[in-house]
Amino acid sequence: MISLKTFVALIPIIEIISTYKIWQHNLHFDNPRNWISGKVPSPGQPIHFPAKLNAIVNLPETVSVQSIILPQTGVLLVPGADFSLVFENEPKHREPASFETPVRRPYYGSDSWLIVDESTNTPVYPNSAMPHTERIPCQFEKAIFSGSPAPVDLQYHEAIIVKNINYANNEGLDEFRHFLSTELGQFVFFNGEETLIKEGKCGSPEKCPCQPEWVKSAVCANEVCDVPRCLKPIVPVGHCCAICGSMLTMDLINFGGKFELGDFSRKLERKIAASQVDESLVDYHVSVQNDALQLVIVDVKDYDEKSIQMMRSLEPFFLKLFLNGHNIVHSGRPYVPYESGQLFLVVFLSLLMVSIFFTIIYVYYYDDNMIPRVTALIRNRQFFLSPFVFARFDPNNDNEESTVDINFNPSGVENLNSSFNNPMFEENAKEASTSGETGIKDEQELYVDVELKSHN
């Protein structure tokens, strides 16, 4: 047994609260998603790390391997002084387990963070009703990088504005600024040499927006929008993409009295639970955007107007609560837009139908010979199916002699006005007929003048 002892910073479990967001990607050794095979290596299996790891990997207390290939650049973080690396000499050859090359993910990427479900106090993925800008740590929230986080790409943005940052149980903006300048910090946070770490000046979501205006551009630059499947898509404030659903907005300046976002959220949750629409079929999100209350309701799966039905069931509640008025926008009916292959097929079929239509018009009005010809061919189909065309011999004939049917019945050709009168041919025909008649008369005269004599 070979034992490696080194000093490390222990990373304890952080208590879940409702005012922070968690970076969801990590490089733990025991995480199956970090291995190419999708499985954690078994004891005694060879382990290969990529040559350019360029990240920090968190190892367990004991690692049992047959062999190990270490990275040229990167850090393997051991959990404490009792760490053990055990080499097992097995004669049997085993397939090595290869560690995935870490991928840099943008800090301002909406799919990089987890939010906290207040009902269960556990981190969950944000639903599709939440604005993209709110899926990033807001200026009044804490950003947490637990364990050994996967590489974070700051993309040379001007600043990170949050209430606080926690990295490996080191909390505080000053401590984080110092960590960014260290060698270990360069293996975690990339392209952030000029990025400023600022403290948010607002402490409540009811008093200020989640993010400054420039943050939306940074977030939306990392988003890929799907084509909305509805007639009138909506774009709520803070969303990068048009979506299908229903949205309510209400100007808080005209609200009579003091508005409490938490109290409104609790009442809304009870109303949605009591609605006739199944609440499991919709997602919703409440926030304050630019001094206006915004409620967004979307369908969980494919858009089929369940969100609109839910919003309409809540209208009596809104009419009673918002005496000075509110505004509701719906997406309209669902529809499926044509994909590239479907569009090509529709265009091709349309051109084909147009061509057939104009061909029929042309034949009917301008070509008097086409229809009789086609009719003749259809009525005399035996001519085309006869052995004269497709076979020289009749295999079913009992006689040794071959039979060939070369008869053609022209009775099926009716009104066939396709003959052509050649005047030259008519003159030649007349001359030929005249000369023929003269020749016959001469021959008759010759025969008349000849007398046969016989000698006895």
Secondary structure by P-SEA (a helix, b strand, c coil): cbbbbbbbbbbcbbbbccccccccccccccccccccccccccccbbbbccccccbbbbbcccccccbbbbbcccccccccccbbbbbbbccbbbbbbbbccbbbbbccccccccccccccccccccccccccccccccccbbbbbcccccbbbcccccccccccccccccccaaaaaaaaacaaaaacccccccbbbbbbccccccccccccaaaaaaaaaacccccccccbbbbccccccccbbbbbbbccccccccccaaaaaaaaaaaaaacccccccccbbbbbcccbbbbbbbbcccccaaaaaaaaaaaaaaaacccccbbbbbbcbbbbcccaaaaaaaaaaaaaaaaaaaaaaaaaccccaaaaaaaaaaaaccccccccccccccccccccbbbbccccccccccccccccccaaaaaaaaaaaaaaaaaaaaaaaaaaabbbbbcc
